[in-house]
Amino acid sequence: MITGFSILSVEGKIDSIDALSRQKFPRLNTTFESLSAEGNKLKIKYSFVADYTDSDAKDAKSIGQLKLAGEVEVEESKEVIADVLKRWNEKHMLPVSLAEEVINGLNFRCSATGTLVAYSLGLIPP
């Protein structure tokens, strides 16, 4: 169960003001950077990136980017934590049920915060 959520850094940039009128919905990418444990708590460091371009083509021109990074705290039993850490160390993956819960939480929180940043830069909300 998620017991804590922190956004520790927010970055936003515009590469081309002239191309803002041609921006497409951003490409979103959520990455789990690292995983650590303290007692019955997992700490998952993440990054959430929204890349804005002027088309969907491979050679699309970059218009801007939003990046949020932080940490999610999850409380679980020590046995579950041991299993999660083992899987992370072997495959650099979280169990599907945990990943789903964390990604859903990140999408909600980062999209809400990202909307405020995007608005101030003239970008489409993530």
C-alpha positions in Angstrom: 0.0 0.0 0.0 1.3 3.5 -0.9 1.9 5.4 2.3 3.9 8.4 0.9 4.4 10.3 -2.3 7.0 13.0 -2.9 7.8 15.2 -5.9 11.3 16.3 -5.2 12.1 18.1 -8.5 10.2 19.7 -11.3 11.7 20.9 -14.6 10.0 22.4 -17.5 11.4 23.8 -20.7 10.4 25.1 -24.1 12.7 24.4 -27.1 10.6 26.2 -29.7 8.0 28.9 -29.0 7.2 29.2 -32.7 6.2 25.5 -32.8 3.8 25.6 -29.8 0.8 25.9 -32.1 1.8 22.6 -33.7 2.4 20.6 -30.6 1.0 17.1 -30.3 -0.1 15.3 -27.1 3.1 14.5 -25.2 4.9 11.2 -25.1 4.8 10.1 -21.4 7.5 7.9 -19.8 7.6 6.8 -16.2 10.8 5.2 -15.0 11.7 3.5 -11.7 15.2 4.7 -11.0 16.1 2.8 -7.9 14.6 0.8 -5.0 15.6 0.6 -1.4 14.1 -0.8 1.8 14.0 0.4 5.4 12.2 -2.0 7.7 8.7 -2.6 6.3 8.9 0.3 3.8 10.0 0.3 0.2 11.3 3.5 -1.3 11.0 3.8 -5.1 12.7 6.6 -6.8 11.0 7.6 -10.1 11.1 10.0 -13.0 8.0 11.1 -15.0 8.8 12.7 -18.3 6.5 14.3 -20.9 8.2 15.0 -24.2 6.5 17.5 -26.6 7.0 17.4 -30.3 5.5 19.0 -33.4 4.5 15.7 -35.0 4.3 11.9 -34.4 7.1 11.2 -36.9 10.4 9.7 -35.8 12.2 12.9 -36.9 9.7 15.2 -35.1 11.1 18.5 -33.8 11.2 18.9 -30.0 9.0 21.6 -28.6 9.6 21.1 -24.9 9.7 18.8 -22.0 8.4 18.4 -18.4 10.2 16.2 -15.9 9.1 15.4 -12.4 11.2 13.2 -10.1 10.7 12.0 -6.6 10.0 9.0 -4.3 7.1 6.7 -3.6 6.9 5.0 -0.2 5.2 1.6 0.0 4.5 -0.3 3.2 4.5 -4.1 3.0 5.4 -7.1 5.1 9.1 -7.9 5.4 8.5 -11.1 3.3 7.0 -9.2 0.5 9.7 -6.6 0.6 12.4 -9.4 0.4 10.6 -10.8 -2.6 10.3 -7.4 -4.3 14.0 -6.6 -3.7 15.1 -10.0 -5.0 13.1 -9.5 -8.2 14.4 -5.9 -8.6 18.0 -7.1 -8.2 17.6 -9.9 -10.7 15.4 -8.4 -13.4 15.2 -4.7 -12.5 11.4 -5.1 -12.4 8.6 -4.7 -9.8 5.9 -7.3 -9.4 2.9 -6.5 -11.7 0.5 -5.7 -8.9 2.9 -3.3 -7.2 4.0 -1.7 -10.4 0.3 -1.1 -11.4 -0.5 0.5 -8.1 2.6 2.8 -8.2 2.2 3.7 -11.9 -1.5 4.6 -11.4 -0.6 6.8 -8.4 2.3 8.4 -10.3 0.1 9.1 -13.4 -2.5 10.8 -11.3 -0.2 12.9 -9.1 2.4 13.8 -11.8 -0.3 14.6 -14.4 -2.0 17.0 -11.9 1.2 18.7 -11.0 2.5 18.7 -14.6 -0.7 20.4 -15.7 0.1 23.5 -13.7 3.7 23.6 -15.1 2.5 22.9 -18.6 -0.1 25.7 -18.4 2.5 28.2 -17.5 4.7 27.2 -20.4 1.9 27.0 -23.0 2.1 23.2 -23.3 -0.7 20.7 -23.4 -1.3 19.1 -20.0 0.3 15.7 -19.7 
